[in-house]
Amino acid sequence: MPEILPNPDLLRSQVIAKLGEVSQEYYEWEHTHCARILGSLSVTTQPSSYGPESWMTLNDSESEDDGNTPPELGARFDTVEFTVYERRGQHWDCSTKPVHTALHVDPPSPTSAYESCAPICQNILHGDDPNYMPFIPHADDSNFSHEDHALEYKALAWQQAYRESDTLAVVTETARRLYFEHGIPPSQIDDTEVLPLMLQTTTTWGAVWTGNHSDQIVWPGSTRTVPVVLPDVSPPHIDNLQGHLQEYLALWCPQLDCLQGHCFTHNVEQIKVKKDMTHTAFRCLSVALSCGKNCISENDFVLEDDVGWTDQEIEDLRTIAFLGAPMTPCSLATLCRKPCYEVALVCRKHDDFRFIKRLRGRPRTEVAKKHTKPIFGPEEAPEFVPNQPCNHSGPCLSTCPCHRNKAHCMRNCRCVLTCPRRLRGCKCPSNAPKPHKVRSSTRGACNGKRCPCRASKRECDPELCVPCGRSASAGEYDVCQKMQILAGRHVMTEVKIGRFGMGLVLVEDVEEGALITEYIGELIYEPTFLCRCQVTQHIGRSYVFALNSTISVDAFSCGNHARFINHAPFNEANVAVTIMLVQGEQRIGVYAKKDISAGSELFMDYGPDYPIDSVGS
């Protein structure tokens, strides 16, 4: 490929020239192509055999089979007679043309109205609906106010620039020609800010990604026939360990209790791999046991100047030290694929591997507050809104989101483990049932009023609540009953026709306090909830449960079987909903209010705004 133009002005002029060239070629071809396609759709009408002064009347009659009808029409048929009147001079000629038709078949009854709901096993963070409406709901229903609903959106989805096929085709073709003919990568084309669409994917999908997932428009002279695709996100250099680690970490959810690839539930800031040693330096521990002939303990005669590492190798060592805990040179040598004594000598040569540097210039007021007792507020829904896990250097003081929210630091927070805001967990003694006794789903000390986790409507953490963690590792029968959502201990249910249409029915017996299921759906913000209310009020059904003042769970488009639980007043409902804080995340659990036998339909109280007052109504 030719050399990339280093001059920004020359590069910009080249992009402008290529964009004009592609635009002229495309729109000239499009005009001719569209005219040809539209012309192929025209229909040539045949002249009628009857003159202008003629008309026909239609007569329907039923008759039995006279033996002259075709056998495929069956024993019973319809005869349609066309009476043709045609004027000839001063007279009208009348003729009848019978036409045998097929038997009448009663049309099938239309299917009953239904709703589609995508099944999911965990909440999906949807946030806000897009500003561009994908389609107009209930377009064939005159009772729905389409105009008022359309005002909630900025425009229709097909009016977006990246969805407009002509603009997308011109932009991607321009980028392909600049890349294949002149060797200019998409990143440099974006820097010129000439094209109407960004090519590379950043916070939103770029034109390269959108074009690869759209129907291709191929015209004479297009480079779409070339099998090579444009690079979207430029991969890091092969020797760039930090870049490769950052790219790998971006694929996984940083929540310690999730760690899923391409997680759709949590909106957590990704870990940034930056080798900032000014706050906490890496400690290289002393060697207690020799790791072999290359160990530093066996080669203490080697000098620091005898080790020659490249700058890239030292940067890789810093990256590994940043991500790892304090370790010996023996362990570092395994990760760096270097001799142990060389790693130890490099660590001695550079101060940031050897000392803990303290922050300087910190205000005395901050130092004084470091050891003050933290203040916590109530952490119960719906008043409490969980914050993002804290990720900062130093103690959790005024700049910490947990401090500002008066919340505990959870296991997903990246502050030190000795942080005074850290949740300590409960120390309730284990009263779980023994294997030789009858299993009970409600026994256990954590169900008592003295359990701090139960009092704050928080599920026990197996890493913090020591007895509960021991019971969780002992076996499924012994799991703490305040970890039912975390452990996924749901009972068997099935969807059947109930008193009010589809309902949820138990398959097994459950005891009071047992978790039936978790209410799952889309996590939406308040503006989206208000916008969707127009549709739910029109159809007369809503599947929204409020988690707090900011986020609600909507199971209208996607959810699980919990959305089929029907309404009943509080004194007649057999299940209740409780919002539990599960490792810093609010989740909705559906619990049995009493002992319920198998085959019973489940009912919950939707709240005072629901119109039904009784199960029998």
ABEGO torsion letter per residue (X at the ends): XBBBBABAAAAAAAAAAAAAAAAAAAAAAAAAAAAAAAAAABBBBBBBABBABBBBBBBBBBBBBAGABBAAAEABBBBBBBBBBBBBEABBBBBBBBBBBBBBBBBBBBBBBBBBBBBBABBBBAEBBBABBABBBGAABAABBAAAAAAABABBAAABAAABAAAAAAAAAAAAAAAAAAGBBAAAAAAAGABABBABBBABBBAAAAAAABBBBBBBGBAAABABBBBABBBBBAABAAAAAAAAAAABBABAAAGBBGBAABBBBBBBBBBBAAABBBBBBBBABBAEAABAAAAAABBAAABBBBAAAAAAAAAAAAABBBBBAAAAAAAAGBBAAAAAAAAAABAAAABBBBBBGBBAAAAAAAABBBBBBBABOAABBBBBBBBBBEBBBAABAAAAAGBBBBAABABBAABAABBAEBABBBABBBAABBBBAABEAAABAABAAAAAGBBBBAAABAAAAAAAAAEAAABBAAAAAAAGBBBBBBBBBBABEBBBBBABBBBBGBBABBBBBBBBBAAAAAAAAAAAAAAGBBABBBABAABBBBAAABBBAAAABBBBBAAABABBBBBBBBGGBBBBBBBBABBBBBGBBBBBBAEAABABABAAX
